[in-house]
Amino acid sequence: MKNELEAWKTFLEGRISEESRDFSGAIEKYKAALDLNPSNAHFRNALNNADQAASVKVKLISQNYDKIASKLVGKGDKPNVWIKELNDLVELSVNDVGLANLNAVAW
């Protein structure tokens, strides 16, 4: 019973991470919860959903980087613009910026 309680506690910490858009933290917690209780369908579904949401976020960042890189090469290379755009991508990697529909993917 102690492992079951610890599994649920860990899972709930993962849900908090996911709602905070910390998908890597959520995935880590879900995996730990599954290690404690491998047969729990809630834990498995949450892990699958967080993996999917993280993949969407990575794809969005990659696509945005490609757009930025295509504009800022050669004569268009402006370090101050690069820095701003790259900082925006860092912000995107840790926050909801531009990810309005991501929660629909996850849940």
MOPAC internal coordinates of N, CA, C and O (Angstrom, degrees):
PM7 1SCF
backbone

  N    0.0000 0     0.00 0     0.00 0    0    0    0
  C    1.4479 1     0.00 0     0.00 0    1    0    0
  C    1.5390 1   111.88 1     0.00 0    2    1    0
  O    1.2310 1   120.90 1   146.31 1    3    2    1
  N    1.3370 1   115.88 1   -33.69 1    3    2    1
  C    1.4573 1   119.63 1   179.30 1    5    3    2
  C    1.5335 1   110.95 1   -62.44 1    6    5    3
  O    1.2310 1   120.58 1   136.79 1    7    6    5
  N    1.3465 1   116.49 1   -43.21 1    7    6    5
  C    1.4592 1   119.97 1   177.59 1    9    7    6
  C    1.5286 1   111.54 1   -62.89 1   10    9    7
  O    1.2310 1   120.52 1   141.97 1   11   10    9
  N    1.3219 1   116.61 1   -38.03 1   11   10    9
  C    1.4696 1   120.73 1   178.93 1   13   11   10
  C    1.5273 1   110.56 1   -62.91 1   14   13   11
  O    1.2310 1   120.61 1   136.04 1   15   14   13
  N    1.3067 1   116.45 1   -43.96 1   15   14   13
  C    1.4636 1   121.46 1   178.87 1   17   15   14
  C    1.5308 1   110.33 1   -64.96 1   18   17   15
  O    1.2310 1   120.68 1   136.28 1   19   18   17
  N    1.3115 1   116.30 1   -43.72 1   19   18   17
  C    1.4686 1   120.38 1   178.02 1   21   19   18
  C    1.5279 1   110.61 1   -63.82 1   22   21   19
  O    1.2310 1   120.30 1   141.67 1   23   22   21
  N    1.3254 1   117.02 1   -38.33 1   23   22   21
  C    1.4650 1   120.90 1   178.03 1   25   23   22
  C    1.5265 1   110.52 1   -61.28 1   26   25   23
  O    1.2310 1   120.18 1   134.06 1   27   26   25
  N    1.3165 1   117.25 1   -45.94 1   27   26   25
  C    1.4645 1   120.78 1   179.65 1   29   27   26
  C    1.5262 1   111.39 1   -65.88 1   30   29   27
  O    1.2310 1   120.15 1   139.69 1   31   30   29
  N    1.3024 1   117.31 1   -40.31 1   31   30   29
  C    1.4684 1   120.92 1   177.61 1   33   31   30
  C    1.5270 1   109.60 1   -59.89 1   34   33   31
  O    1.2310 1   120.91 1   133.59 1   35   34   33
  N    1.3210 1   115.86 1   -46.41 1   35   34   33
  C    1.4617 1   121.18 1   179.71 1   37   35   34
  C    1.5302 1   110.94 1   -63.53 1   38   37   35
  O    1.2310 1   120.75 1   136.91 1   39   38   37
  N    1.3287 1   116.18 1   -43.09 1   39   38   37
  C    1.4672 1   120.60 1   177.50 1   41   39   38
  C    1.5317 1   110.57 1   -59.18 1   42   41   39
  O    1.2310 1   120.13 1   133.83 1   43   42   41
  N    1.3255 1   117.35 1   -46.17 1   43   42   41
  C    1.4631 1   120.87 1  -179.06 1   45   43   42
  C    1.5269 1   111.61 1   -63.86 1   46   45   43
  O    1.2310 1   120.30 1   144.53 1   47   46   45
  N    1.3214 1   117.04 1   -35.47 1   47   46   45
  C    1.4686 1   120.16 1   174.13 1   49   47   46
  C    1.5292 1   109.71 1   -63.48 1   50   49   47
  O    1.2310 1   120.75 1   142.75 1   51   50   49
  N    1.3171 1   116.17 1   -37.25 1   51   50   49
  C    1.4550 1   120.25 1   175.94 1   53   51   50
  C    1.5172 1   112.52 1   -64.14 1   54   53   51
  O    1.2310 1   120.94 1   138.95 1   55   54   53
  N    1.3277 1   115.81 1   -41.05 1   55   54   53
  C    1.4739 1   119.24 1   178.22 1   57   55   54
  C    1.5248 1   110.71 1   -62.89 1   58   57   55
  O    1.2310 1   120.65 1   140.70 1   59   58   57
  N    1.3355 1   116.37 1   -39.30 1   59   58   57
  C    1.4624 1   120.11 1   176.99 1   61   59   58
  C    1.5245 1   109.58 1   -62.31 1   62   61   59
  O    1.2310 1   120.36 1   135.93 1   63   62   61
  N    1.3098 1   116.92 1   -44.07 1   63   62   61
  C    1.4674 1   120.28 1   177.42 1   65   63   62
  C    1.5180 1   111.10 1   -60.86 1   66   65   63
  O    1.2310 1   120.70 1   136.50 1   67   66   65
  N    1.3264 1   116.27 1   -43.50 1   67   66   65
  C    1.4714 1   119.36 1  -179.19 1   69   67   66
  C    1.5195 1   111.36 1   -64.32 1   70   69   67
  O    1.2310 1   120.19 1   136.04 1   71   70   69
  N    1.3130 1   117.25 1   -43.96 1   71   70   69
  C    1.4717 1   119.94 1   178.85 1   73   71   70
  C    1.5243 1   111.44 1   -63.94 1   74   73   71
  O    1.2310 1   120.62 1   155.41 1   75   74   73
  N    1.3359 1   116.42 1   -24.59 1   75   74   73
  C    1.4647 1   121.84 1   176.06 1   77   75   74
  C    1.5227 1   111.29 1   -86.39 1   78   77   75
  O    1.2310 1   120.55 1  -176.64 1   79   78   77
  N    1.3186 1   116.55 1     3.36 1   79   78   77
  C    1.4681 1   125.02 1  -179.60 1   81   79   78
  C    1.5243 1   112.34 1    67.32 1   82   81   79
  O    1.2310 1   120.61 1  -156.53 1   83   82   81
  N    1.3291 1   116.44 1    23.47 1   83   82   81
  C    1.4605 1   121.96 1   172.97 1   85   83   82
  C    1.5249 1   106.74 1   -94.01 1   86   85   83
  O    1.2310 1   120.70 1  -101.44 1   87   86   85
  N    1.3325 1   116.27 1    78.56 1   87   86   85
  C    1.4532 1   120.80 1  -173.46 1   89   87   86
  C    1.5229 1   112.57 1   -67.70 1   90   89   87
  O    1.2310 1   120.29 1   143.61 1   91   90   89
  N    1.3291 1   117.05 1   -36.39 1   91   90   89
  C    1.4632 1   117.91 1   179.24 1   93   91   90
  C    1.5279 1   110.40 1   -67.15 1   94   93   91
  O    1.2310 1   120.28 1   141.48 1   95   94   93
  N    1.3351 1   117.07 1   -38.52 1   95   94   93
  C    1.4619 1   120.14 1   175.59 1   97   95   94
  C    1.5147 1   111.78 1   -64.90 1   98   97   95
  O    1.2310 1   120.66 1   140.28 1   99   98   97
  N    1.3264 1   116.35 1   -39.72 1   99   98   97
  C    1.4588 1   120.92 1   178.70 1  101   99   98
  C    1.5252 1   110.51 1   -64.49 1  102  101   99
  O    1.2310 1   120.57 1   135.20 1  103  102  101
  N    1.3078 1   116.51 1   -44.80 1  103  102  101
  C    1.4677 1   120.83 1  -179.50 1  105  103  102
  C    1.5233 1   109.86 1   -60.33 1  106  105  103
  O    1.2310 1   120.47 1   136.68 1  107  106  105
  N    1.3183 1   116.71 1   -43.32 1  107  106  105
  C    1.4694 1   120.99 1   179.11 1  109  107  106
  C    1.5329 1   110.73 1   -59.87 1  110  109  107
  O    1.2310 1   120.46 1   134.95 1  111  110  109
  N    1.3394 1   116.73 1   -45.05 1  111  110  109
  C    1.4706 1   120.66 1  -179.82 1  113  111  110
  C    1.5293 1   111.05 1   -67.08 1  114  113  111
  O    1.2310 1   120.11 1   138.35 1  115  114  113
  N    1.3175 1   117.40 1   -41.65 1  115  114  113
  C    1.4675 1   120.06 1  -179.93 1  117  115  114
  C    1.5276 1   111.23 1   -63.28 1  118  117  115
  O    1.2310 1   120.78 1   139.70 1  119  118  117
  N    1.3274 1   116.11 1   -40.30 1  119  118  117
  C    1.4631 1   119.23 1   177.70 1  121  119  118
  C    1.5304 1   110.63 1   -63.66 1  122  121  119
  O    1.2310 1   120.70 1   139.48 1  123  122  121
  N    1.3293 1   116.27 1   -40.52 1  123  122  121
  C    1.4655 1   120.01 1   178.73 1  125  123  122
  C    1.5287 1   110.58 1   -64.95 1  126  125  123
  O    1.2310 1   120.37 1   139.66 1  127  126  125
  N    1.3299 1   116.90 1   -40.34 1  127  126  125
  C    1.4632 1   120.67 1   177.80 1  129  127  126
  C    1.5264 1   110.39 1   -63.59 1  130  129  127
  O    1.2310 1   120.52 1   138.71 1  131  130  129
  N    1.3240 1   116.62 1   -41.29 1  131  130  129
  C    1.4666 1   120.52 1   178.35 1  133  131  130
  C    1.5245 1   112.18 1   -66.82 1  134  133  131
  O    1.2310 1   120.34 1   147.16 1  135  134  133
  N    1.3151 1   116.96 1   -32.84 1  135  134  133
  C    1.4707 1   119.65 1   175.25 1  137  135  134
  C    1.5250 1   110.37 1   -61.34 1  138  137  135
  O    1.2310 1   120.85 1   143.69 1  139  138  137
  N    1.3503 1   115.98 1   -36.31 1  139  138  137
  C    1.4602 1   120.26 1  -179.91 1  141  139  138
  C    1.5274 1   112.32 1   -79.06 1  142  141  139
  O    1.2310 1   120.67 1   149.28 1  143  142  141
  N    1.3379 1   116.32 1   -30.72 1  143  142  141
  C    1.4621 1   120.76 1  -178.99 1  145  143  142
  C    1.5305 1   108.92 1  -146.54 1  146  145  143
  O    1.2310 1   120.18 1   -97.18 1  147  146  145
  N    1.3135 1   117.26 1    82.82 1  147  146  145
  C    1.4672 1   121.91 1  -174.63 1  149  147  146
  C    1.5262 1   115.07 1   -64.75 1  150  149  147
  O    1.2310 1   119.67 1   162.55 1  151  150  149
  N    1.3083 1   118.23 1   -17.45 1  151  150  149
  C    1.4642 1   119.64 1  -176.07 1  153  151  150
  C    1.5255 1   113.67 1   -95.15 1  154  153  151
  O    1.2310 1   119.68 1  -178.44 1  155  154  153
  N    1.3323 1   118.22 1     1.56 1  155  154  153
  C    1.4634 1   120.23 1  -176.42 1  157  155  154
  C    1.5332 1   110.41 1   -77.92 1  158  157  155
  O    1.2310 1   120.96 1   -64.36 1  159  158  157
  N    1.3209 1   115.77 1   115.64 1  159  158  157
  C    1.4707 1   121.24 1  -177.59 1  161  159  158
  C    1.5236 1   112.27 1   -65.44 1  162  161  159
  O    1.2310 1   119.62 1   144.84 1  163  162  161
  N    1.3278 1   118.34 1   -35.16 1  163  162  161
  C    1.4683 1   121.04 1   178.52 1  165  163  162
  C    1.5258 1   110.51 1   -60.72 1  166  165  163
  O    1.2310 1   120.91 1   135.82 1  167  166  165
  N    1.3264 1   115.86 1   -44.18 1  167  166  165
  C    1.4636 1   120.07 1  -178.50 1  169  167  166
  C    1.5270 1   110.66 1   -65.32 1  170  169  167
  O    1.2310 1   120.69 1   136.59 1  171  170  169
  N    1.3185 1   116.29 1   -43.41 1  171  170  169
  C    1.4658 1   120.77 1  -178.98 1  173  171  170
  C    1.5313 1   110.95 1   -65.29 1  174  173  171
  O    1.2310 1   120.25 1   135.21 1  175  174  173
  N    1.3359 1   117.13 1   -44.79 1  175  174  173
  C    1.4663 1   120.58 1   179.28 1  177  175  174
  C    1.5195 1   111.41 1   -63.00 1  178  177  175
  O    1.2310 1   120.68 1   138.68 1  179  178  177
  N    1.3212 1   116.30 1   -41.32 1  179  178  177
  C    1.4620 1   119.83 1   179.29 1  181  179  178
  C    1.5314 1   110.82 1   -62.81 1  182  181  179
  O    1.2310 1   120.57 1   138.43 1  183  182  181
  N    1.3199 1   116.51 1   -41.57 1  183  182  181
  C    1.4614 1   119.99 1   178.50 1  185  183  182
  C    1.5263 1   110.33 1   -62.29 1  186  185  183
  O    1.2310 1   120.10 1   134.94 1  187  186  185
  N    1.3158 1   117.40 1   -45.06 1  187  186  185
  C    1.4663 1   120.56 1   178.43 1  189  187  186
  C    1.5190 1   111.69 1   -61.21 1  190  189  187
  O    1.2310 1   120.37 1   137.14 1  191  190  189
  N    1.3281 1   116.89 1   -42.86 1  191  190  189
  C    1.4634 1   120.86 1  -179.89 1  193  191  190
  C    1.5219 1   111.53 1   -65.99 1  194  193  191
  O    1.2310 1   120.14 1   137.44 1  195  194  193
  N    1.3250 1   117.34 1   -42.56 1  195  194  193
  C    1.4670 1   120.47 1   179.74 1  197  195  194
  C    1.5247 1   110.43 1   -66.37 1  198  197  195
  O    1.2310 1   120.02 1   140.52 1  199  198  197
  N    1.3245 1   117.56 1   -39.48 1  199  198  197
  C    1.4667 1   121.01 1   176.32 1  201  199  198
  C    1.5258 1   110.58 1   -59.62 1  202  201  199
  O    1.2310 1   121.04 1   136.75 1  203  202  201
  N    1.3269 1   115.61 1   -43.25 1  203  202  201
  C    1.4625 1   120.48 1  -179.43 1  205  203  202
  C    1.5280 1   110.33 1   -65.62 1  206  205  203
  O    1.2310 1   120.05 1   135.13 1  207  206  205
  N    1.3158 1   117.50 1   -44.87 1  207  206  205
  C    1.4635 1   121.15 1  -179.79 1  209  207  206
  C    1.5270 1   110.70 1   -63.87 1  210  209  207
  O    1.2310 1   120.39 1   138.46 1  211  210  209
  N    1.3194 1   116.87 1   -41.54 1  211  210  209
  C    1.4608 1   120.34 1   178.14 1  213  211  210
  C    1.5266 1   110.31 1   -62.69 1  214  213  211
  O    1.2310 1   120.05 1   140.93 1  215  214  213
  N    1.3204 1   117.51 1   -39.07 1  215  214  213
  C    1.4661 1   121.31 1   178.33 1  217  215  214
  C    1.5182 1   111.30 1   -63.79 1  218  217  215
  O    1.2310 1   120.44 1   139.92 1  219  218  217
  N    1.3280 1   116.77 1   -40.08 1  219  218  217
  C    1.4650 1   120.92 1   178.00 1  221  219  218
  C    1.5193 1   109.77 1   -63.47 1  222  221  219
  O    1.2310 1   120.55 1   137.18 1  223  222  221
  N    1.3291 1   116.55 1   -42.82 1  223  222  221
  C    1.4597 1   120.89 1  -179.38 1  225  223  222
  C    1.5338 1   110.51 1   -63.80 1  226  225  223
  O    1.2310 1   120.30 1   136.04 1  227  226  225
  N    1.3133 1   117.04 1   -43.96 1  227  226  225
  C    1.4642 1   121.01 1   179.06 1  229  227  226
  C    1.5239 1   110.18 1   -62.23 1  230  229  227
  O    1.2310 1   120.33 1   137.19 1  231  230  229
  N    1.3164 1   116.97 1   -42.81 1  231  230  229
  C    1.4710 1   120.84 1   179.48 1  233  231  230
  C    1.5318 1   110.76 1   -62.78 1  234  233  231
  O    1.2310 1   120.32 1   137.69 1  235  234  233
  N    1.3247 1   117.00 1   -42.31 1  235  234  233
  C    1.4569 1   121.06 1   179.20 1  237  235  234
  C    1.5274 1   111.01 1   -63.12 1  238  237  235
  O    1.2310 1   120.39 1   137.14 1  239  238  237
  N    1.3196 1   116.86 1   -42.86 1  239  238  237
  C    1.4619 1   120.49 1   178.51 1  241  239  238
  C    1.5277 1   110.08 1   -63.90 1  242  241  239
  O    1.2310 1   120.47 1   135.98 1  243  242  241
  N    1.3180 1   116.72 1   -44.02 1  243  242  241
  C    1.4549 1   121.19 1   179.68 1  245  243  242
  C    1.5317 1   111.67 1   -61.10 1  246  245  243
  O    1.2310 1   120.50 1   135.43 1  247  246  245
  N    1.3195 1   116.65 1   -44.57 1  247  246  245
  C    1.4651 1   120.90 1   179.44 1  249  247  246
  C    1.5300 1   110.76 1   -63.33 1  250  249  247
  O    1.2310 1   120.73 1   137.42 1  251  250  249
  N    1.3301 1   116.20 1   -42.58 1  251  250  249
  C    1.4627 1   119.52 1   179.32 1  253  251  250
  C    1.5247 1   111.08 1   -65.64 1  254  253  251
  O    1.2310 1   120.38 1   141.11 1  255  254  253
  N    1.3366 1   116.88 1   -38.89 1  255  254  253
  C    1.4610 1   119.59 1   177.38 1  257  255  254
  C    1.5274 1   110.44 1   -62.42 1  258  257  255
  O    1.2310 1   120.15 1   137.35 1  259  258  257
  N    1.3208 1   117.31 1   -42.65 1  259  258  257
  C    1.4660 1   120.86 1   178.81 1  261  259  258
  C    1.5259 1   110.77 1   -59.03 1  262  261  259
  O    1.2310 1   120.05 1   137.61 1  263  262  261
  N    1.3237 1   117.51 1   -42.39 1  263  262  261
  C    1.4712 1   121.24 1   179.14 1  265  263  262
  C    1.5237 1   110.99 1   -63.71 1  266  265  263
  O    1.2310 1   121.12 1   135.50 1  267  266  265
  N    1.3230 1   115.46 1   -44.50 1  267  266  265
  C    1.4630 1   120.17 1   179.85 1  269  267  266
  C    1.5239 1   110.06 1   -62.81 1  270  269  267
  O    1.2310 1   121.00 1   131.63 1  271  270  269
  N    1.3129 1   115.70 1   -48.37 1  271  270  269
  C    1.4648 1   120.10 1  -177.55 1  273  271  270
  C    1.5206 1   111.84 1   -61.22 1  274  273  271
  O    1.2310 1   120.31 1   143.23 1  275  274  273
  N    1.3198 1   117.02 1   -36.77 1  275  274  273
  C    1.4695 1   119.22 1  -178.79 1  277  275  274
  C    1.5309 1   111.52 1   -69.91 1  278  277  275
  O    1.2310 1   120.00 1   152.43 1  279  278  277
  N    1.3295 1   117.60 1   -27.57 1  279  278  277
  C    1.4699 1   121.21 1   179.11 1  281  279  278
  C    1.5227 1   112.72 1   -83.90 1  282  281  279
  O    1.2310 1   120.38 1   150.61 1  283  282  281
  N    1.3151 1   116.88 1   -29.39 1  283  282  281
  C    1.4588 1   120.01 1  -168.53 1  285  283  282
  C    1.5248 1   113.60 1  -110.98 1  286  285  283
  O    1.2310 1   120.71 1  -142.73 1  287  286  285
  N    1.3120 1   116.25 1    37.27 1  287  286  285
  C    1.4649 1   120.26 1   176.46 1  289  287  286
  C    1.5221 1   109.25 1  -110.00 1  290  289  287
  O    1.2310 1   120.96 1   -19.70 1  291  290  289
  N    1.3169 1   115.76 1   160.30 1  291  290  289
  C    1.4659 1   120.55 1   176.87 1  293  291  290
  C    1.5074 1   111.92 1    59.68 1  294  293  291
  O    1.2310 1   120.74 1    52.60 1  295  294  293
  N    1.3464 1   116.19 1  -127.40 1  295  294  293
  C    1.4601 1   121.01 1  -178.03 1  297  295  294
  C    1.5295 1   111.95 1   -66.43 1  298  297  295
  O    1.2310 1   120.42 1   157.80 1  299  298  297
  N    1.3259 1   116.80 1   -22.20 1  299  298  297
  C    1.4621 1   120.48 1   179.30 1  301  299  298
  C    1.5149 1   113.71 1   -83.47 1  302  301  299
  O    1.2310 1   120.61 1  -179.15 1  303  302  301
  N    1.3345 1   116.44 1     0.85 1  303  302  301
  C    1.4694 1   121.08 1  -177.02 1  305  303  302
  C    1.5272 1   110.13 1   -71.52 1  306  305  303
  O    1.2310 1   121.52 1   -68.99 1  307  306  305
  N    1.3269 1   114.70 1   111.01 1  307  306  305
  C    1.4583 1   121.06 1   178.90 1  309  307  306
  C    1.5275 1   107.68 1  -129.82 1  310  309  307
  O    1.2310 1   120.02 1   -73.81 1  311  310  309
  N    1.3224 1   117.57 1   106.19 1  311  310  309
  C    1.4616 1   120.51 1  -175.28 1  313  311  310
  C    1.5316 1   114.40 1   -52.75 1  314  313  311
  O    1.2310 1   120.26 1   139.68 1  315  314  313
  N    1.3226 1   117.11 1   -40.32 1  315  314  313
  C    1.4730 1   118.85 1  -179.06 1  317  315  314
  C    1.5309 1   111.45 1   -65.58 1  318  317  315
  O    1.2310 1   120.00 1   146.08 1  319  318  317
  N    1.3265 1   117.61 1   -33.92 1  319  318  317
  C    1.4634 1   121.15 1   177.56 1  321  319  318
  C    1.5302 1   109.34 1   -73.14 1  322  321  319
  O    1.2310 1   120.63 1   137.59 1  323  322  321
  N    1.3270 1   116.41 1   -42.41 1  323  322  321
  C    1.4703 1   120.43 1   176.27 1  325  323  322
  C    1.5256 1   110.11 1   -54.53 1  326  325  323
  O    1.2310 1   120.91 1   130.79 1  327  326  325
  N    1.3186 1   115.87 1   -49.21 1  327  326  325
  C    1.4726 1   120.43 1  -177.19 1  329  327  326
  C    1.5174 1   110.56 1   -60.00 1  330  329  327
  O    1.2310 1   119.86 1   135.58 1  331  330  329
  N    1.3210 1   117.88 1   -44.42 1  331  330  329
  C    1.4669 1   120.50 1   179.09 1  333  331  330
  C    1.5252 1   110.58 1   -62.40 1  334  333  331
  O    1.2310 1   120.66 1   131.88 1  335  334  333
  N    1.3240 1   116.34 1   -48.12 1  335  334  333
  C    1.4611 1   120.68 1  -178.06 1  337  335  334
  C    1.5371 1   111.51 1   -64.02 1  338  337  335
  O    1.2310 1   120.45 1   138.73 1  339  338  337
  N    1.3279 1   116.74 1   -41.27 1  339  338  337
  C    1.4632 1   119.86 1   178.73 1  341  339  338
  C    1.5206 1   111.12 1   -66.87 1  342  341  339
  O    1.2310 1   120.16 1   141.89 1  343  342  341
  N    1.3191 1   117.31 1   -38.11 1  343  342  341
  C    1.4635 1   120.16 1   175.24 1  345  343  342
  C    1.5261 1   111.32 1   -63.21 1  346  345  343
  O    1.2310 1   120.60 1   143.13 1  347  346  345
  N    1.3213 1   116.46 1   -36.87 1  347  346  345
  C    1.4677 1   119.82 1   175.75 1  349  347  346
  C    1.5326 1   110.83 1   -62.75 1  350  349  347
  O    1.2310 1   120.38 1   141.42 1  351  350  349
  N    1.3226 1   116.88 1   -38.58 1  351  350  349
  C    1.4692 1   119.89 1   178.14 1  353  351  350
  C    1.5272 1   111.19 1   -68.55 1  354  353  351
  O    1.2310 1   120.42 1   142.98 1  355  354  353
  N    1.3202 1   116.79 1   -37.02 1  355  354  353
  C    1.4658 1   119.68 1   174.86 1  357  355  354
  C    1.5164 1   109.18 1   -61.27 1  358  357  355
  O    1.2310 1   120.50 1   135.60 1  359  358  357
  N    1.3078 1   116.64 1   -44.40 1  359  358  357
  C    1.4766 1   121.28 1   177.99 1  361  359  358
  C    1.5257 1   110.61 1   -60.31 1  362  361  359
  O    1.2310 1   120.83 1   137.62 1  363  362  361
  N    1.3110 1   116.01 1   -42.38 1  363  362  361
  C    1.4663 1   121.08 1   177.67 1  365  363  362
  C    1.5237 1   111.11 1   -61.85 1  366  365  363
  O    1.2310 1   120.38 1   144.97 1  367  366  365
  N    1.3209 1   116.87 1   -35.03 1  367  366  365
  C    1.4617 1   120.10 1  -177.50 1  369  367  366
  C    1.5233 1   112.59 1   -69.87 1  370  369  367
  O    1.2310 1   120.01 1   157.26 1  371  370  369
  N    1.3276 1   117.58 1   -22.74 1  371  370  369
  C    1.4627 1   119.74 1  -177.17 1  373  371  370
  C    1.5203 1   113.97 1  -114.54 1  374  373  371
  O    1.2310 1   119.68 1   169.84 1  375  374  373
  N    1.3113 1   118.21 1   -10.16 1  375  374  373
  C    1.4666 1   121.49 1  -177.13 1  377  375  374
  C    1.5209 1   111.74 1  -130.33 1  378  377  375
  O    1.2310 1   121.83 1     1.58 1  379  378  377
  N    1.3220 1   114.09 1  -178.42 1  379  378  377
  C    1.4582 1   121.99 1  -178.30 1  381  379  378
  C    1.5162 1   114.40 1   -80.30 1  382  381  379
  O    1.2310 1   119.29 1   172.87 1  383  382  381
  N    1.3151 1   118.97 1    -7.13 1  383  382  381
  C    1.4526 1   122.18 1  -172.76 1  385  383  382
  C    1.5211 1   110.12 1   -47.31 1  386  385  383
  O    1.2310 1   120.47 1   -60.09 1  387  386  385
  N    1.3171 1   116.70 1   119.91 1  387  386  385
  C    1.4534 1   121.05 1   178.04 1  389  387  386
  C    1.5127 1   115.11 1    75.83 1  390  389  387
  O    1.2310 1   119.75 1  -169.05 1  391  390  389
  N    1.3239 1   118.08 1    10.95 1  391  390  389
  C    1.4591 1   120.99 1  -175.89 1  393  391  390
  C    1.5249 1   111.26 1  -119.49 1  394  393  391
  O    1.2310 1   119.93 1  -140.05 1  395  394  393
  N    1.3035 1   117.74 1    39.95 1  395  394  393
  C    1.4618 1   120.80 1  -175.29 1  397  395  394
  C    1.5243 1   113.23 1   -57.55 1  398  397  395
  O    1.2310 1   119.83 1   145.71 1  399  398  397
  N    1.3085 1   117.93 1   -34.29 1  399  398  397
  C    1.4587 1   120.85 1  -176.28 1  401  399  398
  C    1.5301 1   113.58 1   -94.89 1  402  401  399
  O    1.2310 1   120.13 1  -177.21 1  403  402  401
  N    1.3275 1   117.37 1     2.79 1  403  402  401
  C    1.4537 1   119.75 1  -176.43 1  405  403  402
  C    1.5143 1   112.30 1   -65.01 1  406  405  403
  O    1.2310 1   119.72 1   142.67 1  407  406  405
  N    1.3132 1   118.14 1   -37.33 1  407  406  405
  C    1.4648 1   120.42 1  -179.63 1  409  407  406
  C    1.5250 1   109.93 1   -62.82 1  410  409  407
  O    1.2310 1   119.64 1   145.45 1  411  410  409
  N    1.3132 1   118.30 1   -34.55 1  411  410  409
  C    1.4600 1   120.74 1   178.24 1  413  411  410
  C    1.5225 1   110.76 1   -64.44 1  414  413  411
  O    1.2310 1   120.58 1   146.08 1  415  414  413
  N    1.3151 1   116.49 1   -33.92 1  415  414  413
  C    1.4587 1   120.19 1   177.24 1  417  415  414
  C    1.5169 1   110.05 1   -68.19 1  418  417  415
  O    1.2310 1   120.98 1   136.37 1  419  418  417
  N    1.3409 1   115.74 1   -43.63 1  419  418  417
  C    1.4600 1   119.96 1  -175.13 1  421  419  418
  C    1.5318 1   111.64 1   -70.96 1  422  421  419
  O    1.2310 1   119.73 1   142.21 1  423  422  421
  N    1.3043 1   118.13 1   -37.79 1  423  422  421
  C    1.4570 1   120.38 1  -175.71 1  425  423  422
  C    1.5027 1   109.61 1  -130.22 1  426  425  423
  O    1.2310 1   120.10 1   180.00 1  427  426  425

